[in-house]
Amino acid sequence: MILPGGSVARGARVARAIIAPGAHVPAGLVIGEDAREDARWFRRSSGGTVLVTAAMLARREAAALRHLPPAPRARSAGAV
């Protein structure tokens, strides 16, 4: 269920979830298929329904950004 103001990008997979107002599920994200991963980032009921809020998505994204390798340094114009 996507509540008014929530959205799911093309390429995301969402099952048994409630997408709260202001929550925008990005492409590539899978919700509702891995109970352990869902419980790590979102609220998951004992029945398996997942609540997704904007704050939960932001926390997940911030954690993912901390684990990215550093961007390659740009070479200067004079470098060979």
GUDO-764584 format. One record per atom (N, C-alpha, C): atom name; x, z, y. Coordinates in Angstrom, 1 decimal. Layout:
// GUDO-764584
- CA,X,Z,Y $
...
***
This chain:
// GUDO-764584
- N,0.8,0.0,-1.2 $
- CA,0.0,0.0,0.0 $
- C,0.9,0.0,1.2 $
- N,0.7,-0.9,2.1 $
- CA,1.4,-1.0,3.4 $
- C,0.4,-0.5,4.5 $
- N,0.8,0.6,5.1 $
- CA,-0.1,1.1,6.2 $
- C,0.1,0.3,7.4 $
- N,-0.8,0.3,8.4 $
- CA,-0.7,-0.5,9.6 $
- C,0.6,-0.1,10.3 $
- N,1.4,-1.1,10.7 $
- CA,2.7,-0.8,11.4 $
- C,3.9,-0.8,10.4 $
- N,3.6,-0.9,9.1 $
- CA,4.7,-1.0,8.1 $
- C,4.9,-2.4,7.7 $
- N,6.0,-2.7,7.1 $
- CA,6.2,-4.1,6.7 $
- C,7.2,-4.2,5.5 $
- N,7.1,-5.2,4.8 $
- CA,8.0,-5.5,3.7 $
- C,8.6,-6.9,3.8 $
- N,9.9,-7.0,3.9 $
- CA,10.5,-8.3,4.1 $
- C,10.4,-9.2,2.9 $
- N,10.4,-10.5,3.0 $
- CA,10.5,-11.4,1.9 $
- C,11.8,-11.1,1.2 $
- N,11.7,-11.0,-0.1 $
- CA,12.9,-10.8,-0.9 $
- C,13.0,-9.3,-1.4 $
- N,12.2,-8.4,-0.8 $
- CA,12.2,-7.0,-1.3 $
- C,11.2,-6.9,-2.4 $
- N,11.4,-6.0,-3.3 $
- CA,10.4,-5.7,-4.4 $
- C,9.9,-4.3,-4.3 $
- N,8.6,-4.2,-4.2 $
- CA,8.0,-2.9,-4.0 $
- C,6.8,-2.7,-5.0 $
- N,6.8,-1.6,-5.7 $
- CA,5.8,-1.3,-6.7 $
- C,5.4,0.1,-6.6 $
- N,4.1,0.5,-6.7 $
- CA,3.6,1.9,-6.7 $
- C,4.2,2.6,-5.5 $
- N,4.1,2.1,-4.3 $
- CA,4.6,2.7,-3.1 $
- C,3.6,2.7,-1.9 $
- N,3.8,3.6,-1.1 $
- CA,3.1,3.7,0.2 $
- C,4.2,3.5,1.3 $
- N,4.0,2.4,2.1 $
- CA,4.9,2.1,3.2 $
- C,4.3,2.6,4.4 $
- N,4.9,3.7,5.0 $
- CA,4.3,4.3,6.2 $
- C,4.4,3.5,7.5 $
- N,3.6,3.8,8.5 $
- CA,3.7,3.1,9.8 $
- C,5.1,3.2,10.3 $
- N,5.7,2.1,10.8 $
- CA,7.0,2.1,11.4 $
- C,8.1,1.9,10.4 $
- N,7.8,1.9,9.1 $
- CA,8.8,1.6,8.0 $
- C,8.9,0.1,7.7 $
- N,10.1,-0.4,7.8 $
- CA,10.3,-1.8,7.5 $
- C,11.2,-2.0,6.4 $
- N,10.7,-2.3,5.2 $
- CA,11.5,-2.4,4.0 $
- C,12.3,-3.8,4.1 $
- N,13.7,-3.7,4.1 $
- CA,14.5,-4.9,4.2 $
- C,14.5,-5.8,3.0 $
- N,14.9,-7.0,3.1 $
- CA,15.1,-7.9,2.0 $
- C,16.1,-7.4,1.1 $
- N,15.8,-7.5,-0.2 $
- CA,16.8,-7.1,-1.2 $
- C,16.6,-5.7,-1.7 $
- N,15.8,-4.9,-1.0 $
- CA,15.6,-3.5,-1.4 $
- C,14.5,-3.5,-2.6 $
- N,14.8,-2.7,-3.6 $
- CA,13.9,-2.5,-4.7 $
- C,13.3,-1.1,-4.7 $
- N,12.0,-0.9,-4.6 $
- CA,11.4,0.4,-4.6 $
- C,10.3,0.4,-5.7 $
- N,10.3,1.5,-6.5 $
- CA,9.3,1.7,-7.5 $
- C,9.7,1.2,-8.9 $
- N,10.9,0.9,-9.1 $
- CA,11.4,0.4,-10.4 $
- C,12.4,1.4,-11.1 $
- N,13.1,2.2,-10.3 $
- CA,14.1,3.1,-10.8 $
- C,13.7,4.5,-10.2 $
- N,13.1,5.3,-11.1 $
- CA,12.7,6.7,-10.6 $
- C,13.8,7.5,-10.0 $
- N,15.0,7.5,-10.6 $
- CA,16.1,8.3,-10.1 $
- C,16.5,7.8,-8.7 $
- N,16.6,6.5,-8.5 $
- CA,17.0,6.0,-7.2 $
- C,16.0,6.2,-6.2 $
- N,14.7,6.0,-6.6 $
- CA,13.6,6.3,-5.6 $
- C,13.6,7.8,-5.2 $
- N,13.8,8.7,-6.1 $
- CA,13.8,10.1,-5.7 $
- C,15.0,10.5,-4.9 $
- N,16.1,9.7,-5.0 $
- CA,17.3,10.0,-4.2 $
- C,17.0,9.7,-2.7 $
- N,16.3,8.7,-2.4 $
- CA,16.1,8.3,-1.0 $
- C,14.7,8.5,-0.4 $
- N,13.7,8.6,-1.3 $
- CA,12.3,8.6,-0.8 $
- C,11.6,9.8,-1.5 $
- N,10.3,10.0,-1.1 $
- CA,9.5,11.0,-1.8 $
- C,8.8,10.3,-2.9 $
- N,8.9,10.9,-4.1 $
- CA,8.3,10.3,-5.3 $
- C,7.4,11.4,-5.9 $
- N,6.1,11.0,-6.1 $
- CA,5.2,12.0,-6.8 $
- C,5.5,12.1,-8.3 $
- N,4.9,13.1,-8.9 $
- CA,5.1,13.2,-10.3 $
- C,4.4,12.1,-11.1 $
- N,3.5,11.5,-10.4 $
- CA,2.8,10.3,-11.0 $
- C,3.5,9.0,-10.8 $
- N,4.6,9.0,-10.0 $
- CA,5.4,7.8,-9.8 $
- C,5.1,7.0,-8.6 $
- N,4.3,7.6,-7.7 $
- CA,4.1,6.9,-6.4 $
- C,5.2,7.3,-5.4 $
- N,5.7,6.3,-4.7 $
- CA,6.8,6.5,-3.8 $
- C,6.3,6.4,-2.4 $
- N,6.6,7.4,-1.5 $
- CA,6.4,7.4,-0.1 $
- C,7.6,6.9,0.6 $
- N,7.5,5.9,1.5 $
- CA,8.6,5.4,2.2 $
- C,8.3,5.5,3.7 $
- N,9.2,6.2,4.4 $
- CA,9.0,6.3,5.9 $
- C,10.2,5.6,6.6 $
- N,10.1,5.4,7.9 $
- CA,11.2,4.8,8.6 $
- C,12.4,5.7,8.6 $
- N,12.2,7.0,8.7 $
- CA,13.3,8.0,8.7 $
- C,14.1,7.9,7.3 $
- N,13.4,7.8,6.2 $
- CA,14.0,7.7,4.9 $
- C,14.8,6.5,4.8 $
- N,14.3,5.4,5.3 $
- CA,15.0,4.1,5.2 $
- C,16.3,4.1,6.1 $
- N,16.2,4.8,7.3 $
- CA,17.3,4.9,8.2 $
- C,18.4,5.7,7.5 $
- N,18.0,6.8,6.8 $
- CA,19.0,7.7,6.1 $
- C,19.7,6.9,5.0 $
- N,18.9,6.1,4.3 $
- CA,19.5,5.3,3.2 $
- C,20.5,4.2,3.8 $
- N,20.1,3.6,4.9 $
- CA,20.9,2.6,5.5 $
- C,22.2,3.2,6.0 $
- N,22.1,4.3,6.7 $
- CA,23.3,5.0,7.2 $
- C,24.3,5.4,6.1 $
- N,23.8,5.8,5.0 $
- CA,24.6,6.2,3.8 $
- C,25.3,4.9,3.3 $
- N,24.6,3.8,3.2 $
- CA,25.2,2.6,2.7 $
- C,26.2,2.1,3.6 $
- N,26.1,2.2,4.9 $
- CA,27.1,1.7,5.9 $
- C,28.3,2.5,5.8 $
- N,28.3,3.8,5.5 $
- CA,29.4,4.7,5.3 $
- C,30.3,4.2,4.2 $
- N,29.7,3.5,3.2 $
- CA,30.4,3.2,2.0 $
- C,30.9,1.7,2.0 $
- N,30.7,1.0,3.1 $
- CA,31.2,-0.4,3.2 $
- C,32.7,-0.4,3.4 $
- N,33.4,-1.4,2.9 $
- CA,34.8,-1.5,3.2 $
- C,35.0,-1.9,4.7 $
- N,36.1,-1.5,5.3 $
- CA,36.2,-1.9,6.7 $
- C,36.2,-3.5,6.9 $
- N,35.7,-3.9,8.0 $
- CA,35.7,-5.4,8.3 $
- C,37.1,-5.9,8.4 $
- N,37.4,-7.1,8.0 $
- CA,38.7,-7.7,8.2 $
- C,39.0,-7.8,9.7 $
- N,40.3,-7.6,10.0 $
- CA,40.7,-7.7,11.4 $
- C,40.8,-9.1,11.8 $
- N,40.3,-9.4,13.0 $
- CA,40.4,-10.8,13.5 $
- C,41.9,-11.1,13.9 $
- N,42.3,-12.3,13.5 $
- CA,43.7,-12.6,13.8 $
- C,43.8,-13.1,15.3 $
- N,44.9,-12.7,15.9 $
- CA,45.0,-13.1,17.3 $
- C,45.3,-14.6,17.4 $
- N,45.1,-15.2,18.6 $
- CA,45.2,-16.6,18.8 $
- C,46.6,-17.1,18.5 $
- N,47.6,-16.3,18.8 $
- CA,49.0,-16.7,18.6 $
- C,49.5,-16.4,17.2 $
- N,48.8,-15.8,16.3 $
- CA,49.2,-15.5,15.0 $
- C,49.2,-16.7,14.1 $
- N,50.2,-16.8,13.2 $
- CA,50.2,-17.9,12.2 $
- C,50.0,-17.4,10.8 $
***
